[in-house]
Amino acid sequence: MARHRLGFSFLYFTPHVTALHHCWFERLRAHGYDGAELPVVAATDAELRATRQALDAAGLAATAVGFATADADPLAADAKGRRAAVEHLARCAEKAAMLGAEVLAGPIHSAYGRFSEQPPTADEWARCVEVLRAAGERAAKVGVRLAIEPLNRFECYFVNTAARCAELVRAIDHPAVCGTLDTHHAHLEERSLAEAIAQSRGTLGHVQLSENHRGTPGTGQVDFAKALQALDGIDYRGWLVIEAFSRQDPAFGSALRIWRELDGGVEEVLAAGARLVRTD
Ligand SMILES: [Mn+2]
């Protein structure tokens, strides 16, 4: 199996990383991780500079995670809203670049948590293509790729599957725009994880490994060995980021519908995540 760079998402701790969280970088390194996946939407420039310094000191790289918001929605019917979406995503890409990240993943296709209560329309598709192409052009200028993440039906209505994400990436047709696959969402939406990955050939730029229950990876129903094998089958060379959620930040935990303990602590999650990927 190809050796992938292994990351750990700090959304486990918080949607807003500050110096309080930098102590975990050394633990990631100790467990064999190559990088941290860091949320950028709420981060200030000063925080990003401090985080970059702490990453460098620990010998870690970064990937970034962001999302589209209600006032910066790529699907907005008005041109002003879509311009705001391009600016928001361009700004997220700039923040990613400040961390030294080359990829910004997440649900950047539509405002997180907003539902039209209807299936997606052709007009929405056209707006999304236009906005993400323009945002990709801006991201390319700072050396960042936008990696569109499909979410399950309970978190979004616009991109639920790998096939639709691949179709969207092909329609956008920009070298700085690619797709993400998160095994948690795929577990809910796909007929087969292997088939979903095969359908992502040529468009997949980022992978998040996450359990069906969002807790310690390897303790649930997701077949990670099969996913890794399928990723080798499409010659995937990008990051593998361990994504688990908790109630360490109670408000964020509630927003993500985490209502119980899903793990035995961060050390357990870090070790289990590394074990999934570092079989050599
Ligand atoms: Mn994810």
Residues whose N, C-alpha, C, O or C-beta is under 5 A from the ligand:
A	BS01	MN	D182 Q208
